[in-house]
Amino acid sequence: MDDGMGNFTMMIARSHLNMTLQKMRQPTNINVQPVAGRGTAQQMFKASMRIFVPNLRQYVDEHYIASSKKEATNQLALLMCQKMFAIGAMKPYKRAAKCVADKMEPPPVGIPPELKSAIGDLLTEMEITPPEQQQDDESTPLFLPVDDAAPDQLEQQDGDCLGWTPPSDNFCPWRMSDQVVHAEAYPRAEEAKLPTLEYKERILRAVNDNSIVLVTGQTGCGKTTQVPQYILDDAIKNNQFCNVVVTQPRRIAAVSLAARVAAERNEELGESIGHSVRFDSVFPRSNQSLIFCTAGVLLKKFDGGLNGISHIILDEVRFFF
């Protein structure tokens, strides 16, 4: 139902405002200052914002006073969305379709035939009869199935669904906008001779054939620096769209690994390799690229969906549990 004010709510206003401002290349900061309450000793907070809308060549400003910083900033974001919608600087929020389990096929998960055969032989030897597979009709898919929907139509999804569109030539997943950065892509001239190199083809085959792959190995074998590059180089050689996100538990690891991998490829940081941590980001080109980030940055990206992302690698996955 259209409320005539853009259909914004407190829950989605802040993220919707941030994404719109990023597309305009405008700062997303909200200024919050403590102020004295009227007729009461309780401290209040004033959130204020002033932005410039380039295509309209005018400023938009607003403020809101509340008893907490969170309420003040959220209410201000809602007011700013409604105000920008009223002057034509922001599109209305379009509620996406509900996520329904029967709209999406379950992701394929399999094991190598030789392992399956070995497990069957072991169960037969131990006289164990495997139970019949139960069909779970109540499961809900994580991703909402889409075709070629425009990225701005997938900024928010209802329920537990994440919006997703495949990488393309006219959208930059790192800047969440259509301001793409093109550059010539080249695979590595020489690959590092680390233990993972022996398993390169098996890793690529597993990644291409499965939705979820678990890679284990000793420290220093090349899991973090080589596996993402195998995926990237394979996409470059086959002229495929590819944008890889690699998470790290610490920001210093994300920054240092990005610099190391870029140096290994004889590139400057910001070409095919980038990093994104709080208050510090160097974005790579818009396609056939790889970015190292903290888990918090990835979770924040969930607010706007994973549009344009082809692979997510969770390094040091034990820190997530």
C-alpha positions, 0 to 999 in steps of 0.5 A: 500500500502506498502511503504517499511519502515513499513507503519508508519505515524506521527499519529500512530508512537508514540503510536506504538513505546511506545507499542513495547518498553513496550513489550521489557521492555525498557523505553519509555522516549524521551529526549527533550532539547532546542537548539539554532537555526542556523542563527536565534534567534528562539529557537529550540528543539532537541528530542533524544532517545537511546534504547537497543533491547534485541533480537538483542543485539544492541542499536538504537539511533536517534535524530531530531531538530524542532521548537516545542517539539511536532514536534520534538518528533513525527518526532523522533518517526517516525524515530525510528519506521522506523529504528527499522523496517529496522533492524527487531526489529519492525513489520510493521504497518498493517492498520485494516479494515474499521469500517462498521456499517452493520458488527456489531449488535447493542448492546442490550439495554432493560428495565425490563418488569414491567417497560415497562408495567408501562410506557405503562399504563401511556402513555395510561392513558395520551392518548399519542401514542408513535411514531414509532421507527426510524431505524438509518442506518447511525450509526457507531459502536464504536467497531470493531467486531473481532473473535480470532485475535491476540492482536498485529494485533489490536494495531491501528484501523482506524476511530473511531473504538477501537480494542478489543479482549476478555481476554485470558491466553496468553495476559496481558491487563495491560502490553499490552504484552504476558508476563502474570502473573498468580496467584491463584484467590479466591473470598472474604471470606466475603462481606461488608454489605453495601446497595448494597449487597441487590441488588447484584444479580440484578446488576449482572443480569443487567451487564450480560444481557446488554452492558451498565448499570447505577447504582445510589445510595447514597454516601457510599452505595458501588457503587465504592468498591463493584460493581466491586468486585461483577463482579470480584467474580462472574467471579472467582466463575464461572471460567470466564475470567474477567478484570475490569477497574474502573476510578476515577476523581482524582489520589489520589482516584484511589490509595487509593481505590485500597489499600482499596479494596485489604485490604478488600480482605486480599491481597497485592496490585498487586495480584487481585487489582492494580492501574494505575495513571501517574508516578505510577502503580501497575499492578495486575495479567493478568486475573480475576483482577481489576484495578483503574485508572484515566480517563486520563489513560483510554483515553491513553489506547484507543491508543492501543485498549481495548484488554483483557478488559471485563468491564469498570466502570466509577465512578462519571460519572457526571465528564465526562460531 
